[in-house]
Amino acid sequence: MSSGLAAGAAARSGVPQGHHVHGLLALGAEVLEGYFPGLRAEPEQAGAPVWDWGEGLCAVLPEGTPAPMPMGMPIQTFSRPLLEHVLRGRVTGLEAVTLRDGPAVTGLLTAGPGRVTGVRVKGSDGEDEIVADLVVDAWGRSSHLPQWLGSLGLPSRKTAYHRLPRWPHGLIALGDSVCTFSPAYGQGMTIAAPEGRLLEQMLRSRRNGTPLDGQGFQKGLARLTAFSWLMATIPDRAWKRPGPAWPVKAGNWFMDRLIDTVPHDPRTYTAFSQLFHMTAGPLALADTPALPRPHRPPPGREHSVDQGLTSPWVPARHRPRPPAARRQQFRRSGSRCSRGAGSRGRRRASPGTAPSPPRPRGRPGG
Ligand SMILES: Cc1cc2nc3c(=O)[nH]c(=O)nc-3n(C[C@H](O)[C@H](O)[C@H](O)COP(=O)(O)OP(=O)(O)OC[C@H]3O[C@@H](n4cnc5c(N)ncnc54)[C@H](O)[C@@H]3O)c2cc1C
């Protein structure tokens, strides 16, 4: 599964999404930089520029385009194999780390349903067993853990592991294996970084080498991801039929209002960006005009509450198209970034899609 590690910054079969450009949001970059100081500099030298979200992003929103402004939010986009290559170099440089490239994990070793003691692996030289104090399922979206837990008699519907009444010792799961965010918002790697930090903190806080509380970890992970998951999935829930529940309608109404305020109010733009980058919680919106006050949706926008159609998170192909004249004007402007051009239709730009970096400013190879 992990074949091709020796090949340097090349795509691997175990990570099919590796062919897509990846962006690392502010929190993810901050956490990784904390563990590996100077990490950003390595891909930068290889041609992946670091740029400021506020200055470099051009967000075309229905009510306009926010004016560029410095936000102190450094962003980096790169090919996924490049990031993996740089990270792998740092991790394998650690004395305690040994890398086994090639064998795929085919199952868990257990001592009854309550204890995981290692993994079974299969590689080109046959099958083997690896005994471990702790097994971490970081197998991404192709994880087989639900089936393996099922065979231990631990029913595992979906991956709401934190709700299972029992959880085996010696096992935890994180990353896409537990919680797979929509790739459209570019949050997956960023949310995985604080999950790794949670693991580190829990391992450090154990007394006298006592086993890790795996169930406690899964509950902590669920708390860590809850708000971002809610933000990312509320628009999708609007498609539920016979009709979304009122909290979903309210959530989408608020999102619409928030997005419409962003182009006109720098504080809201900053707060929204911090929320999106997970460097701040919902309190960042306090004292911004986006917070609900007695308000009615503007005429013609009422349907957005019922259908979520104007939500920024709804895929473009599902959104109502702007009138033909406006589309023409949009095309004539010849720019996807010119302020206000074609921006007042019902088009919603997903601010989360892995952003393109701005034109390099004199950096070699950018
Ligand atoms: C099209 C697309 C674009 C995306 N763009 C972005 C983006 O711009 N920014 C962002 O933050 N996120 C993005 N994501 C999401 C991001 O790729 C994932 O959220 C992130 O990689 C999850 O990390 P992970 O470690 O959990 O899993 P992965 O990165 O998928 O890693 C899983 C690893 O487990 C190995 N593996 C799997 N099964 C086995 C096994 N049985 N035995 C041994 N090894 C195994 C694989 O080889 C791989 O190395 C995107 C996703 C997609 C699909």
The ligand as an ORCA input file, in Angstrom:
! r2SCAN-3c Opt
* xyz 0 1
  C      -9.131     15.273     -4.748
  C      -8.697     15.634     -3.342
  C      -8.102     16.869     -3.094
  C      -7.747     17.218     -1.803
  N      -7.174     18.451     -1.558
  C      -6.815     18.782     -0.298
  C      -6.190     20.045     -0.011
  O      -5.981     20.880     -0.879
  N      -5.852     20.299      1.285
  C      -6.078     19.395      2.299
  O      -5.753     19.691      3.457
  N      -6.656     18.217      2.055
  C      -7.024     17.873      0.797
  N      -7.585     16.656      0.557
  C      -7.801     15.735      1.681
  C      -6.501     15.068      2.097
  O      -5.887     14.417      1.010
  C      -6.787     14.052      3.194
  O      -7.704     14.593      4.104
  C      -5.525     13.690      3.967
  O      -4.572     13.185      3.100
  C      -5.863     12.669      5.043
  O      -4.678     12.171      5.581
  P      -4.593     10.667      6.123
  O      -3.226     10.547      6.671
  O      -5.740     10.395      7.025
  O      -4.799      9.720      4.863
  P      -3.928      9.632      3.518
  O      -3.156     10.858      3.283
  O      -4.867      9.164      2.453
  O      -2.862      8.502      3.824
  C      -3.213      7.151      4.005
  C      -1.919      6.326      4.011
  O      -2.180      5.016      4.457
  C      -1.574      4.085      3.557
  N      -2.400      2.867      3.637
  C      -3.729      2.753      3.400
  N      -4.133      1.489      3.633
  C      -3.057      0.815      4.040
  C      -2.825     -0.535      4.456
  N      -3.798     -1.451      4.492
  N      -1.548     -0.892      4.811
  C      -0.528      0.007      4.781
  N      -0.700      1.295      4.411
  C      -1.936      1.690      4.061
  C      -1.555      4.781      2.198
  O      -0.536      4.270      1.363
  C      -1.272      6.227      2.630
  O       0.107      6.441      2.776
  C      -7.967     16.301     -0.733
  C      -8.552     15.042     -0.992
  C      -8.922     14.723     -2.273
  C      -9.583     13.376     -2.510
*
